[in-house]
Structures are given as C-alpha cells and as structure tokens.
Amino acid sequence: MIVAAPVHADEIELPTGAITGSVSDVVAAPLVDAHVELFALVDGAWAPEPTAEVMTDANGDFAFEAVADGTYAVRADEAVGSDFLATWYPSTDVMPRVDATDGLVVVGSAPVGGIDIVLLPSAIEAASAPQITGSAQVGASLVASDGEWSVRGLTFTRQWFRGADAIDRATDPTYSVVPGDLGSTISVAVTAHRDGFGSATVTSAATGQVAAGTITAATPTISGTLAVGETLTAEPGTWTSGTTFTYEWLRSGLVVTGATGSTYQLTTADAGRAISVRVSGTKAGYTHEVTTSTASAMVAIVATPKVTGTYAVGETLTASAGAWTTGTSFTFQWLRDGTAIAGATQGTYKLASTDNGTVITVQVTGANSGYATIMRTSAAPAKAVSAATPKISGVVAVGQALTATAGIWTTGTSLAYQWLRDGTAISGATSSTYRLVSADAGRAISVKVTGTQSGFATITKTSAATGKVLTSPAPTISGSMVVGTKLTPNPGVWTSGATLSYVWLRAGAAITGATTNTYTLTPSDSDKLITVKVTGRKSGFATVSLTSANTTKTMLAATPTIAGAAKVGSTLTAKPGTWTVGTAFTYAWLRDGTAITGATASAYKLTASDKGKQISVKVTGRKSGVTTVSRTSAKTAVVAAGTLTTATPTVSGTKRVGYTLTAVPGTWGPSPVTLTFQWYRNGAAISNATASTYKLVSADIGKTMTVKVTGSKSGYASASKTSAATGSIADASWYAKKFGVFTSKTISGYGDDIVSVPAGMSSGIISADFAGDGNFIVWALDSAYHDQDLLFNAISSGAGFTGATVYGKADGIWGEPTANFDITADGAWTITLSPIESAAPLPQSGYGSGVYKYDGAATSVELGYSGDSNFIVWQYFDSPTWGYDADLLVNEIGTVNGRYTLNRGPSIIVITADEGGWHAYR
C-alpha cells in the first residue's frame, strides 16, 4: 500500500471517496450492528477521536461515504457485551503505526473497498469453579454445576473422578454413587468450549469420602391357602432395587429347619400352628436389613370334596366334604361349568335340563374359629348327559320288526343298543331295530341303550319289557280287487289258543260293519286300497294286530258297448261305461273273437276284411296303483257291404276334332276307389274308348259325347255315374288340321345350348325371353341338325330381348318340321312352344313382336310402326295357285305408315317390331 501524505489540520479538503468492508467473527459469521470507527492521520499522527462511525448491516457490511482523500485506520468491535476484542484493520488488537506498511487505508481519487475485519476472540476464563451437590453415599445421586465463565455461547463437557482416577463413561451432569466409590472422594472436571475461542478446563472441589448406602426395606407378606399340603409364598414387598433376599420360615415363631426358600409347603406338623416368614436383604455397598411378616392364622387340615351319583339329567348328585380339622363347619355351592348355580347350596343336587352338556362340581367352604376360611372344589367329572328311557314300538309277533326309540339325549351322543330276551342279551342284536324270531315266542323283549360321547358321562338306560311274543304270520287276501268280487282273509297259523278277530279297511279306515271273515267289494271301494286287519289275543301275551299287504286299489269296471252301423266303411266306437275315475283305457278290436292287427283305438273303421264277420271290442282299464281289469263287449251283427260315395263326372276340353276331352270324375269314397271309364258318341259306347281321356276324330263331328265312370272297392257295392252330354263336336280348324295341336311347353336355360323339340310340337309358335347382356341367336334345325331358319338374332345392351315367330311347317319358306333349336346366348333365356291354334286374332294395334290369326277376306290394311328399329310383317296362307305360301308385306327400319294388301284367311300374321308400337287398321 502506498502511504499518502498526512492531512494538515489547516488544509480544507473536499470529500472525494468512500471506504467499504465487512466485519465477521472468528468462524466467518457476519456480525450485525458491529461498531466501526474511522481514524484520520492528521499532521503525521492519528487523530485522538474517530473521524466517523458507522454500524454494520444485516450482512455484516459497512461503508464510510464521502471520505476526503487521506490516510485512515479502521477499528471494529461489538456494540454491546462483546466476547471479542476491539480489532484494527486488518485484524490486530493494536492501532497501526503511521509508517506501517499494512493496516493503513489510503483514499485517493477512487473508493477503497475490501476493508474486511475479523474480530479477535477474548480468552475463555472461569469466574467460579463448578460445584457438586448431593450426598456422598452409595446409591445417592450427585449433580455438577458448570460454574461461571467470561465468554458467552460456551458448550460444556464433564468428567467425574473417583479420587484422581477418571470414572469410565461418567460424563453426565449427574452421577449415581456406586459401591465401588465406597471410601473414595468424588470430583468433576468441566471443560468450556466455543468455536474460534478454544477451550478451558476447571475441576470442582472433591466431596468427602463416600459412605455406605441404606437399604429401603418392607414388611413381607404371605400368600397361599393355610391348609396342610398347600404351598405358601413369601412376598418381600418393595426394597431398594438390586437387593438380594434370603428367607426363614417360622412355625409359631420358631425357625422351621430347612425352610429357607421363598415358598413353603405346609406339613402335618404345621396343623394348628401360625406361620410367619423372616426376610433378610443385602446389597453391595449397603447396610444389611431384616424384616419379619405378621403371623398367619392357624393351619387347617382340609380335603378335596367328592361327588357321587349318575351324571344324567334328572339324577341326584351327593357331595362328601372329606376329613377336615376337627370342629370345621361346611357350606356347599354347586357349580355349572365353574359358575355358581343359583339356590344350589345343599349337600345334594338334582341335575336339570340346563345341566345337559356341562361339567357339574361342588365347592365346599370350611370355617373354624382361629383358622382361615378355606374353599375346596371337587374334581371336574365328565359332562352331564341328557338321557331318556328308551321305548319299543312295533308288533310283538314272530317275524315282525321292533324299533327302539332312544328319546332325546345330549347332542352328539353316540348310542349303542342291546336287545334283551327275558332280561338276557340276545347275541348280535345290537342295532336300533330287531326282527323277532321263533326263539322269542313266549318271551318278553326289552332294549338297553348306552350313550357315549367324549368328555361326557357314559349312561345306560333300559326300556320297559314288552308282553310275551306271539307267533302271528301276516294275513293275506284271496280274491280280485274288482267291485263285486267277494274277498276272503287268510290269517295263517298263530300261537295256539290265540283268538282272532277281523276288521276290513278301506284306505286304512275301518269299513262300518265289515268285521266278518269275508267281504264283497262295493262301488264305494273304487280307487281305494282294501286290506284286512287280523287281531290276535291271548292271556299273558302282547295283543298283536297285523294288516294284510295289498299293493293295488279296487277297480270299478263295466262291460263296454259298441256304437255304429255294422257296415263296411262305417266307424264303430267303443263305449267303456262307468269305471273308476281317472282310469285310462286301451282297446283291442276283435273279428269273430280274434284280435285285429293294429286296431287299438277307441274307434274302428270297418274294412272289406270285416264283411260277413262279427265285431267285438276288449277294453282294458288301467290306473296307477289300481287293479288292471279287462272287459269284452257283445258281438255286433254280421258286417254288411259298404256303400260308395259317388259324384257325377264332367267333361273338359275343346269340342273340336283333333282335341282331347278329359273325364273329370269328381270325388269318390272312401278313398281309394278304383275308377273305370267308357266314352259314348250320341249315347253309343265307343269301342276301346275306356281311358280317362278321348281324342276327338272326324266320326265325332256333329255328335255329342258323354262318359260313364264306374267305381269299385273291395267290400263295397260297385256304382256308376254318367256325365251330361257335350255340345255338338265341330270339325278341326285350318290351323289345327295344317299344323296340329299340342299343350304349350316352356324350356329355360343359360348360355349356348341345342334344344330338342318335343314330340308332336314340330310346327308352332316360339316365344323367346332373353335376360342377358349380349348376343341372343336362335336357329331352327332339322333332324340332321341342318339350318332351317334364323328365328331370332338380337344384341342386348342390358335391356334384354322379347320376341315371337313361327317355326317348322308354319314357316312357309321351308315348309318342313323342326327337330331342334340351336341357341347362342350370353345369359339366361326362356322359350315357349305353342300351337298355331293358340294364336290370337290380329288386333288393331300392338307393341313388339307377335304371331296372330287372320280369318277375314282379302283387303287393304294400313300398317304403321312408331319405333326406330326393324318392322317386318309376313302373311302365311294357302294360295289357290301355289299352295301354302308366304307374303312379305313390310320389311323396313324406322318409322312406317302405309297401306298394304292382305290375302284372304285363314292365314298367319307374323309381326317383328323391335321396341315399338304398331297398328293394323282395316
């Protein structure tokens, strides 16, 4: 640092600079509100008073503002109660010399910063030594104070000393005196410390020599029952912790030899004596202490009570106190599962239902003057059982089963059975049921039931004995269980001398007045179970009643009748009559007494096989649990032939030569009926005309036709019916004669195909319908598959094609039969073949292609077409000159309208008009 020239007092300087810095303690913690002073160098010496004073801010920083140029010294200290020395920059406890090379602050033309001062710590010194309070006696606690010190903010550590030796791990403010300290002095060294200040240690004055401790003692007590055989326990009470005890037991104040434990079992020598215990307490470093308990009451002689009796509900238990000290008086309290039973304070106790499944004991309390009152409880027995005397049910007769009913026992009890014959166990008879054998005859039977269950008393109960056993077989009944039948009982062989009586039962209830050894079934017995009860009696024996076994109830049945005519074709119906309600019937029809195969319904239709025979029916009635019964009716009269159901036939068909008539016979019955036919011309039978159809010939022209239908069926009388006559038969038309007639036929297909023309259809009309998108071409072929004529040649663009024209002989160009059609098609198609005869007369107008008849005279006709495609008109006719001929009237494309000559009819007009309307005005 460069030392500036001193400032002279008479020179006036203007403030030009600033001095800044910080103040912190020895651990670099900033000091807030530290006092900082600025001393100026004036005329070569430091001014005696500070030129300026400031305080540090919250960060320990300070600043002197507007400081004139010159040389300065800076001093800092804490403002109040400082633990630090006043410190000059740069941290020294003396003011810097004016010629020092360090510690001067020179202010020139710029501010001076970094004037940081670390305050110097004061020395740690004890103002007073630490003090020890407390008694210097084993077991006592000593407490050390820290003493008084010159510096604040100190932390302290301690070390206790036994004489001159440090005590291991004794560094707390308190110290418990231990036996090892006995006879020694105790002191404590306290060390004060603060970061940056260092540390200082001061030792207290020593205590006097440590004395022995005094044990805190208590008067012992005795617990336990004061009775011979019982064990008493000495309870020493609360003594100084860590005290070791020894014991001496006293009998009437005298030491009991060898009784030096904390417990003592009373012997007979103690009977009638008072007992006490002496306890000695010792502990290292402590004085020895002895205390003695208060003497007890006299020791009594006692016994554990006993309970006798059966542990079963309803039985009585008796308590026995046993041998106690003479003069002892007793009270009793019965316990259920250890809990006192209200009111049960006598020497006996009768077990109640609430005792079932519980342990019953008795508590005996003995009292005697000068003795302790003592309670003793009997040993816990097995739990009490709820048991019942068993009963025997069943018929006391040889062959019958007896059943033992044990009654209500404690839940979970396992029961075992033993049957007795005159009081003696029957070998092997150990189940709850027993079937009487011949060895039991004349003997009384009883049963013994033994109940066992873990933890419960085992109880045995025996039933009352039965009367003597009778020999008595089960009765049976002779006779059918059908109303009107007489029944007879079969009692079997009973014990000699037994008197038997009878009661007939209907559904288990006695039938009034039915007490003899026979009984005739009545309608009241229908659907009821009839049995007989036989009762046998003999003096000294059990009275035995046995009822017959019967598995089926009584059936009320009637003889069936037959309704209906005894005639083939008629239906007979079986009438069962009155039977037991709910009876289901099955039927078997008989022909002269022999069952008819398959005839098992309630009705039967007479067939041809029944003619001349007599019919009857067997009805069988069944109902679940009821006797099944069959009854057969009386026979019918001899079965007569049946009568057919007829109908008057009719004739259908075109009444013109070349056409076929058909006989429509109507409905005949019963089906099937065999029908035959005979055709008549003007009432005269036509030879060989015996089919259901007849094709008219030239001989029939002008005549009427009838047909006779004859029906026949096995077992029935034949019958005939004749139709009404037709109108006069006409000659065949030109169309029929020239081209024939047949029934129209439709043929469908897809794609290309060769179609054969059915027989009889070699000439006619062909109508076509094409549903595809593309070509549709049809050629007529002869039998050698040679082309005859191109019938259709169309290309469809999605709309399809419909057309009609003629083929075969009707096509005047070729004039020969057609045998096949060659079809080329890009899709599905349909063709229909129709006779020329079926064509409609030429209309005044139409749409599209068609084939028509024209039967008029030669004339002029106006033909017109409104479409934009082909319009072609052909006329086929018989020419006087050329025979069958064809005339092309129109062959145009687009709109047509003009007059043309029509030849006389009969003729065929074929119009081809693609997608357009046309007219033919005459």
Secondary structure as GFF3:
##gff-version 3
##sequence-region A 1 922
A	DSSP	beta_strand	15	24	.	.	.	ID=ss1
A	DSSP	beta_strand	35	42	.	.	.	ID=ss2
A	DSSP	beta_strand	45	46	.	.	.	ID=ss3
A	DSSP	beta_strand	52	55	.	.	.	ID=ss4
A	DSSP	beta_strand	61	68	.	.	.	ID=ss5
A	DSSP	beta_strand	70	77	.	.	.	ID=ss6
A	DSSP	beta_strand	84	85	.	.	.	ID=ss7
A	DSSP	beta_strand	87	88	.	.	.	ID=ss8
A	DSSP	beta_strand	105	107	.	.	.	ID=ss9
A	DSSP	beta_strand	112	118	.	.	.	ID=ss10
A	DSSP	beta_strand	120	121	.	.	.	ID=ss11
A	DSSP	beta_strand	126	128	.	.	.	ID=ss12
A	DSSP	beta_strand	132	133	.	.	.	ID=ss13
A	DSSP	beta_strand	141	144	.	.	.	ID=ss14
A	DSSP	beta_strand	148	149	.	.	.	ID=ss15
A	DSSP	beta_strand	155	162	.	.	.	ID=ss16
A	DSSP	beta_strand	165	166	.	.	.	ID=ss17
A	DSSP	beta_strand	174	176	.	.	.	ID=ss18
A	DSSP	three_ten_helix	179	181	.	.	.	ID=ss19
A	DSSP	beta_strand	186	194	.	.	.	ID=ss20
A	DSSP	beta_strand	198	203	.	.	.	ID=ss21
A	DSSP	beta_strand	221	223	.	.	.	ID=ss22
A	DSSP	beta_strand	231	235	.	.	.	ID=ss23
A	DSSP	beta_strand	244	251	.	.	.	ID=ss24
A	DSSP	beta_strand	254	255	.	.	.	ID=ss25
A	DSSP	beta_strand	263	265	.	.	.	ID=ss26
A	DSSP	three_ten_helix	268	270	.	.	.	ID=ss27
A	DSSP	beta_strand	275	282	.	.	.	ID=ss28
A	DSSP	beta_strand	289	292	.	.	.	ID=ss29
A	DSSP	beta_strand	306	308	.	.	.	ID=ss30
A	DSSP	beta_strand	316	320	.	.	.	ID=ss31
A	DSSP	beta_strand	329	336	.	.	.	ID=ss32
A	DSSP	beta_strand	339	340	.	.	.	ID=ss33
A	DSSP	beta_strand	348	350	.	.	.	ID=ss34
A	DSSP	three_ten_helix	353	355	.	.	.	ID=ss35
A	DSSP	beta_strand	360	367	.	.	.	ID=ss36
A	DSSP	beta_strand	374	377	.	.	.	ID=ss37
A	DSSP	beta_strand	391	393	.	.	.	ID=ss38
A	DSSP	beta_strand	401	405	.	.	.	ID=ss39
A	DSSP	beta_strand	414	421	.	.	.	ID=ss40
A	DSSP	beta_strand	424	425	.	.	.	ID=ss41
A	DSSP	beta_strand	433	435	.	.	.	ID=ss42
A	DSSP	three_ten_helix	438	440	.	.	.	ID=ss43
A	DSSP	beta_strand	445	452	.	.	.	ID=ss44
A	DSSP	beta_strand	459	462	.	.	.	ID=ss45
A	DSSP	beta_strand	476	478	.	.	.	ID=ss46
A	DSSP	beta_strand	486	490	.	.	.	ID=ss47
A	DSSP	beta_strand	499	506	.	.	.	ID=ss48
A	DSSP	beta_strand	509	510	.	.	.	ID=ss49
A	DSSP	beta_strand	519	520	.	.	.	ID=ss50
A	DSSP	three_ten_helix	523	525	.	.	.	ID=ss51
A	DSSP	beta_strand	530	537	.	.	.	ID=ss52
A	DSSP	beta_strand	544	547	.	.	.	ID=ss53
A	DSSP	beta_strand	561	563	.	.	.	ID=ss54
A	DSSP	beta_strand	571	575	.	.	.	ID=ss55
A	DSSP	beta_strand	584	591	.	.	.	ID=ss56
A	DSSP	beta_strand	594	595	.	.	.	ID=ss57
A	DSSP	beta_strand	603	605	.	.	.	ID=ss58
A	DSSP	three_ten_helix	608	610	.	.	.	ID=ss59
A	DSSP	beta_strand	615	623	.	.	.	ID=ss60
A	DSSP	beta_strand	626	632	.	.	.	ID=ss61
A	DSSP	beta_strand	642	643	.	.	.	ID=ss62
A	DSSP	beta_strand	650	652	.	.	.	ID=ss63
A	DSSP	beta_strand	660	664	.	.	.	ID=ss64
A	DSSP	beta_strand	674	681	.	.	.	ID=ss65
A	DSSP	beta_strand	684	685	.	.	.	ID=ss66
A	DSSP	beta_strand	693	695	.	.	.	ID=ss67
A	DSSP	three_ten_helix	698	700	.	.	.	ID=ss68
A	DSSP	beta_strand	705	712	.	.	.	ID=ss69
A	DSSP	beta_strand	716	717	.	.	.	ID=ss70
A	DSSP	beta_strand	719	722	.	.	.	ID=ss71
A	DSSP	alpha_helix	734	739	.	.	.	ID=ss72
A	DSSP	beta_strand	745	750	.	.	.	ID=ss73
A	DSSP	beta_strand	753	756	.	.	.	ID=ss74
A	DSSP	beta_strand	764	770	.	.	.	ID=ss75
A	DSSP	beta_strand	775	781	.	.	.	ID=ss76
A	DSSP	beta_strand	787	795	.	.	.	ID=ss77
A	DSSP	beta_strand	801	807	.	.	.	ID=ss78
A	DSSP	three_ten_helix	808	810	.	.	.	ID=ss79
A	DSSP	beta_strand	820	825	.	.	.	ID=ss80
A	DSSP	beta_strand	828	834	.	.	.	ID=ss81
A	DSSP	three_ten_helix	836	838	.	.	.	ID=ss82
A	DSSP	beta_strand	840	841	.	.	.	ID=ss83
A	DSSP	beta_strand	845	847	.	.	.	ID=ss84
A	DSSP	beta_strand	850	854	.	.	.	ID=ss85
A	DSSP	beta_strand	859	865	.	.	.	ID=ss86
A	DSSP	beta_strand	870	879	.	.	.	ID=ss87
A	DSSP	beta_strand	883	893	.	.	.	ID=ss88
A	DSSP	beta_strand	896	902	.	.	.	ID=ss89
A	DSSP	beta_strand	907	913	.	.	.	ID=ss90
A	DSSP	beta_strand	917	921	.	.	.	ID=ss91
###
